Amino acid sequence: MPNNEEVWADACRRAEKRCENQAQTIADLRYAGDELARVMDDILGSGMITCQISRAVMTATVARWKNAKTGQ
């Protein structure tokens, strides 16, 4: 039967692994968001979007992503 120290050490290792997994997921989401924002910004600058509603949605989405990245 494991002692309390082993139980706590094992719980800590599992918690550290969860943190590592969460950090990787967050990094993957940030990368995907950065790429999407870059593509949307490129499309907005290209003149391919002519519908004002689409332009407004894309502009607002890019702005929200930039605000989220800076913690505002």
N, C-alpha and C positions, 0 to 999 in steps of 0.2 A: 504494500500500500504506500503511495507517495506521501511525503510529508508536506506540510503547508508551504514550505519554501519552494518545493518542486511544482506544486499546484499554481502558486502565484507566478513563478517564472514562466511556466507554460502559458498561463493566461496573458502575460505580458508579451510573449513571443507572438501569440495569435493576434493580439491588439496591434502590434507593430506591423504584422503582415497586412492586416486590414487597412492600416494607414497608408502603407506602400501602395496597395491596390487602389485605394481612393485617390492618392496623389497621381498615379498613372492615368486613371480615368479622367481626372480633372485636366491633366496635361493634354490628353487626347481630345477632350472637348474644346479646350482653348485653341488647339491647333486647327481643328475643324472649323470653329467659329471664325478664327483669323482668316482662314482660306476662303470661307463663304463671304465674309465681309470684303475681302480683297476683290473677289470676283464680282460682287455686287457693285463695288465702287468703280471697277473697270467698266462694267456694263453701263452704269450711270454716266460715266465720262465719254462713252463712245457715241452717244446719240442714238443708240438702238432702241431706247425706251421712249416712246412717243406719248403714251397714255399718261396723263397727269396723275391718276390714282396710283398706277404702278410706280411711277417715279417717287411719289410721296411715301408709299409703303417701303420702298427700298431705301430711301434716304433716312426714314425714321428707324428702320432696322439697323442700318450701319451706325447711326448715331447712338442707338441703345447699346449696341455691342461695344462701341468705344467707351461709353460711360460705364458699362459693366466692368470692362477691363481695368479702368482707372479707379473703380470703387465708388463712383459718384451715384 
